[in-house]
């Protein structure tokens, strides 16, 4: 038995679920925050076709938000890492004199 989901012609398409960004942020950035983004993005289409339009829009916005948080977290981690390296090199250079 196959189910065909027909869209009402007056109904707009579902919002972008940002699944690609969620997966990329999970693989390339921060795993825990990316997983949250994937979970939120996977709910968008399901909620939309169940008729929960506001919840689907909120899930799409949350997926985007968590993907951004994941990308920013890796940037923050890299800044802290390089600051630590610079400080260690500075203190190593000071101790040699």
Secondary structure in CASP SS format (residue, H / E / C, confidence):
PFRMAT SS
TARGET T0000
AUTHOR 0000-0000-0000
METHOD secondary structure of the structure
MODEL  1
X C 1.00
X C 1.00
X C 1.00
X C 1.00
X C 1.00
X C 1.00
X C 1.00
X C 1.00
X C 1.00
X C 1.00
X C 1.00
X C 1.00
X C 1.00
X C 1.00
X C 1.00
X C 1.00
X C 1.00
X C 1.00
X H 1.00
X H 1.00
X H 1.00
X H 1.00
X H 1.00
X H 1.00
X H 1.00
X H 1.00
X H 1.00
X H 1.00
X C 1.00
X C 1.00
X H 1.00
X H 1.00
X H 1.00
X H 1.00
X H 1.00
X H 1.00
X H 1.00
X H 1.00
X H 1.00
X H 1.00
X H 1.00
X H 1.00
X H 1.00
X H 1.00
X H 1.00
X H 1.00
X H 1.00
X H 1.00
X H 1.00
X C 1.00
X C 1.00
X C 1.00
X H 1.00
X H 1.00
X H 1.00
X H 1.00
X H 1.00
X H 1.00
X H 1.00
X H 1.00
X H 1.00
X H 1.00
X H 1.00
X H 1.00
X H 1.00
X H 1.00
X H 1.00
X H 1.00
X H 1.00
X H 1.00
X H 1.00
X H 1.00
X H 1.00
X H 1.00
X H 1.00
X H 1.00
X H 1.00
X H 1.00
X H 1.00
X H 1.00
X H 1.00
X H 1.00
X H 1.00
X H 1.00
X H 1.00
X H 1.00
X H 1.00
X H 1.00
X H 1.00
X H 1.00
X H 1.00
X H 1.00
X H 1.00
X H 1.00
X H 1.00
X C 1.00
X C 1.00
END
